């Protein structure tokens, strides 16, 4: 009955072809072609297996597109967050002395800070020490910094969880990371003893330097590695503690554009007015960010294979559908349907699976990417596990940043593969000989 109705509609819409007028048949993508494609997409009892293959193709494309969008968003979020955390605590360019110690650090920093595009220049004394309390001990990286400079570091000054930076220099207190404070089991007002291997030189050799400092503030940058090891103390106190006399280790320069390092290197070299050696953030973190980029590219390649496999499923499903519908195709051809009309019917059938799967995957990917942290918390609560350990992933939250260009590339790639996958089965359907198909029916 269904074939008879389809044949009648085919005959009506191809009247010009049957009467010898307009041998081209129906116009491209006529309602008849959409109707036939819709009939083939609907599941029927005897076509259950073909419908299952179409369902798998749809699911594969949807999951492939969604996974690609989510993974790319998370990788972008990782890079952006890590870059913000690293450059929030460390400067864009590190300036070190060449010919003599930086005893004139205040004047050099002031000159560099006045250079166009430079936000601030921070003199630092840096050294390693063992931080201990009555309860535990841990290695730490101690940085001596002026209170005015510390307040201008938003990654630290804006993330004070306990205590205060008021009177930081006068009180000779220290500011420590939250994870380090938790490990030492100390809070504001508690004493932390710092042990440095480079102490006073005596006839018996170099003696370790021990001194206790009161915790003035506890900060949380949001990057586990920094919250675990950083201790800030007043610059003058750090100079005394590390035997730096009146100089500093280096000057860290913060600029308004982290991507213009060649330009700022020339500007800073001219502003320093003395021989200096510079290392920018790209050189200091080249291995780390290079590994992130390689991982991102490999993940994109692997996940693209999911979409490709789903597109191949469309091919196999359509080939089986063409074989199953060979009798129907033969009847349509004898009723006046052209090869182009038959080809477009199966082109619409396969493309619909790919297009709907891609758009659904896009929607799922956007929803998950925009709520990735809430989903992580829910899964962690549901499974009672720490799904995103800060010790392994450096960050205390799961970041995601959607890139419109990358998302568009994923969608266009999926749509292209889906449409290309329908060409061969559609061509086979159009080339089917109605005489042979009816002879062996």
N, C-alpha and C positions, 0 to 999 in steps of 0.2 A: 504493500500500500504506500509506504514511504517513498519507494523508488518511483512509483507511478506519479505521485504528486511532484517529486523533483523533476521527473521527465517532462511533465506538463509545464512546470514553471520554466524549465530550460527551453522548451519549444516556444513558449510565449516570448521569452526574452531574446530568443535568437531567431525571431521570425524573419528578419532581413536576410539572415544567412540561408534559411531554407527556401526562400523565394528567389534567391539569386541576386538580391540587392544588398550591397554592403557585405561582401564575403568575409569581412574581418570579424563578424559575430558581435557579441556583447562588448560594450565599452569596458575599459580596464577597471577592475575592482567594482563591478556592478553589484547591486544588492543581492542578485542571485549567487554570486561567488561568495559573498560574506555568509549567506544563508547556508550554503553547502559546507563551508568551513566550520560554522557553528555546529552543524549536525555531526560532523566528524569529531569535534572536540567533546561532545556529550557522550558519556559512558553508556554502553549498551551491554546486555548480558553476554552475548557471544563475542564482544570485543573487549572483554574485561582485562585481558592481558595487555592489550595495546594501551588501554587507559591507564593501567598501572605504570607502564613505561613512561607515558606522558607525565604522570604524576611525579615519578622519580626525576624526570628531566626538569620539571618546574621547581621541585624542591632543591635539586642540585644547584641550579642557577641562582635561586633565591639565597641559599646558604653561602654560595661562593661570593656573590656580590656583597652580602651583609658582612661576611667575615673579612673580606678585603677592606671594606670601609672602616670597620671597627679596628682592625689591626693597624691600618695606616694612621687612623686618628690617635690610637694609643702611642704608636711610635713617634708621631709628631709631638704629642703631648709630653712624652719622655724627654725628647730633645729640648723642647722649649723650657720645660720646668728645670731640667738639669742645668741648662745654660743660664737660666735666670738665677738659680741658686748659686752656681759656681761664680758667676760674675757679680752676684750680689755681695759675696764675701771677699772674693779675690778681685783685684783690679783687672782692667783690660790690658794694661801694659805694665810690666815690672821693670823699674829703672834701678840699675846697680852701678856702683862706682867702678872706675877702671884704674886710674893712676893713684888715687889716694882715698882714704875713708870718707864717708859722707858726713863730715863734721859740720858742713854748711847745709845740712838737710832742710832747715827751715827756709832759708833763702831760695834754694833750688826748688823746693815744693811750691813756694809762693810764685815763682816765675812760671813754672809749668802750669799751675792752676789758672793763670791769667791767659794762657794760650787759647785761641778760638776753638770751641768744640770740646774743651776739657771741663768736666764737671768738678772734679776735685783731685788733689794729689795728696796722698796719705803716707807720711813717714812711718816706718814700722821697724820694730825690733822683734825678731822671731827666734825661738829656740825650743828645743824639746825638753820635756821634764816628766817626772813621775808624780802624778797627783795621788795623794793618799788621804784617807780619813780613818777614824777609828774602826770603820766597818769594811773598807775595801781599798784597792789601789788600781790605778789604770794609767796608761800612757797618755800624754796630752801634748798638744802643740800650743805653746804660749806665745801670744802676740802682745807686744807693747804698743799702745796707740793713744793719741791724745783724746781727751773726752769730747772735744768739739768734733773731731773726725768720726769718733764712734757714733755720735748722735746723728751724723749725716749718712750713716750706713743703714738704710731702711730695712734691710734683711735682718739686722740685729736689733736696732733701736725700736722698730715697730713690732717686734715679736718677743718683747719681754713678758714672760709668763709669771714670774715671781720676783719681788724686789724692785729696785729702781736704780737708774743711772745717775741720779742726783748726787752731786758731790763725789763722783767717781774718782777724780784725781786726788782730792783732799783726803779722802778716807783710806786711800791705798787698798781699796777692795778689789775684787776680781769679778768678772762676769763669765759664767761657764754655761755650756750647752746643757739642755734638759736631759738628754740621755746619759751624759757624764754625771750630772747631779744625781740622777736615779741610781746609777751604778755605785756611786760613792755614798748614797743615802744621806745627802746633805741638802740644806735649804738656805735661804737668806739668813745671814747672821752666823752660820756655822763656819768652823775653821777647816781649811784645806791646806795640807802641807805639800809644798812643791820641792822636789828633789832634783837638782840638776847635776850631771856629772862634771860640768865645767865650773868648779868653784875656785876657791882661793889657792894660789900656788904657795906651797910650804917646802921646807927642806925635805920633808917626807914625800913630796910629790903633790899632785893636784888633788885637793880634797873636795868631795861632793858638797854642794851648797844646799842647805835645808832652810826653808823659811815658811812660816804659816801665814796664810792670808784669809781674811774674812770674806765670805761670799756676799757680794752686794746685789747681784742680779742673776737670774736664770733665763736664758733665751732659748727659743726653738726656731731654727731657720727652716726646718721642714725637710732637710736632707740629712739622713741618719749619720753619714760619715762626719759631717761637720758638727752636728749636735753631740757627737760622741767624743770628739778630741779637742775642740777649740776652747781656749781660755784667753780672755782679754784682760790685760792689766794696764795701769797707767804707764805712759811712755817712760817717764823719768824712773819709775820703779823698775821697769824691765831693763833699762840701761844699767842700773845698779846691780840687778840680780844676775844678768848675763855678762857682766864685766865689759860693757860696751863703751864705757867712759862717756864721751859726748857725741858719739856717732850713732847711726842706725844701719840696719842690714840693707834696706832698700826702700824705694818709694813706689807705692802702687798708685797708678793713674787710672781714673775712671773717666770715660769719654761718653758722648751722647750718641755714638753709633759704633757698635761693636764690629760691624762689617767693614769699616774703613781704616783698618790697621795700617796699611802702607802710608796713607795720608798722615795719620796721627804720629807715626814714628818719625817722619820728617819734621813735623811741627814741634814735637817734644824735644828732639835732638837740637833744634835751633833755640828753643826756649831755655834749655838747661844751662847753656853757656859754660859747659865744662865737659870733659870726656865721660861718656856714659855707655853702658851696655844695656840693651833693651830686649826683653822677651815678651811677646804678646800671648794672649790667651789661647790662640790657635796652636802655637808651638808647645805650650805647656800641657794642652789636652788633646793633642793630635791623635794619639793612639786611641783614646777613649771615644772621641766623636767619630773617628774613622771606623771603629768596630761597630758603633751604632748604625752608621750609614750602610755598611756591608750587610748587617743583619736585616735592616729595613728592605734593602733590595732583594735579598734572598727570600724573605717572607713574601714579598710581592710576587716574585716568580713562582714560588710554590703554590700560593693560593690562587694564582691565575690558572693553574692546571685544573683546579676544581671546576672553574667556569668552563674550561675547555672540555673536560670530561662530560659535563652536563650538556654541552652543545653536541657532543658526539652521541649522547643518548637521544637527542632530538632526531638525529639522522637515522638511527636504528629504528626508533618508533615510527617515523614517517615511512621508511621503507616497508615495514611490516603493514602499515596502514594502506599503502599503495597496493601491496600484494593482496590484501584482504578485500580492497575495493576495486579490483581490476574489472569485475563484471559491471559495477556501477559506472566506472569510467568509460567502458566500451559503450554502454547505453547512452551516456551523455554525448559521446562523440557522434554516435549515429543519429542523435536527435539534433545535431547541429552545433554542439559546443566545440569551440576551436581549441587547438593545443595550448594557446596562450591562456584561455579561460581555465582549463584544467590545471595548468601550471600555477596560476594565481590562486586557485582554491587551496592547493596544498602549501603554497607559500604563506598564505594567510594562516593556515592551520598551525604550521610550525612556528612562524614568527610570533603568533599570539602567545604561545607557551613561553618563548624567550623574553618577550617584551613584558608580559605580566609578571614573570618570575624576577626580571631585573628591577622593575618598579617596586615590587614587594620587598625585594632584598634591600633596595635603597631606603625604603621606609623603616624597615627593621634596623638597618645599620645606623641610621640617623637617631632613632629612638634609643638604641643601646649606647651609642657614643655620647649622647647628651646626658645620659643618666648612669654612666659607667661606675662612678664611685658609689652611688646608692645601691646598684646591683651587687657590687663587690661586698658591701657591708651586709646586705641581706643574705648572700650566699655564705659569708663567714659566720653570720649568726645562725643560719639554718644548719650548717655542717659542724658548727662549733670548732672551727679551725681558723688559723691566720692565713687567709688566702693570699695576702700581699705583704710578705715580710719586709719591713724597712731595711733590715740588715743585708738582704740580698739585692733589693731593687733601689736602694739609696733614698728613695722618697717615701714619705709617710702616707701618701694618698696616691690613688691610681689616676693619672692625668689622661685627658683625651682632648685633642685639638683637631677639629675638622678643617681640612684644606679644600676649598671649593674646586680648585683646579684638579687636584688628585681625585676627588669624588666624581667629577665630570669625566675624567679619563676612564675610571672604572666602569661607569655607566655606559659610555660610548663603546668601550671595548666589549662589554657583555652584549650590548645590542647588536654590534657588528658580527660577533661570533654566532649569535642566535640566528640572524638573517642568513649568513653565509651557510650555516648548517642545513638550511631548508632548500638550497638551490639544487643539489644533486637529486634528492628524492622527488622534488617537484618536476625536475627535468625528465626523470624516469617515468613519472605519471603522464606527462605530456606526450612522451614518445611511445606510449603503449599502443599497440596495434589492435583496434577494436575487433577486427576479424579473428585474430588469433585468440583474443581473450574470450570471445563468445563461442568459438569453436570448441574449446576444451572446458567450457563451463558445465 
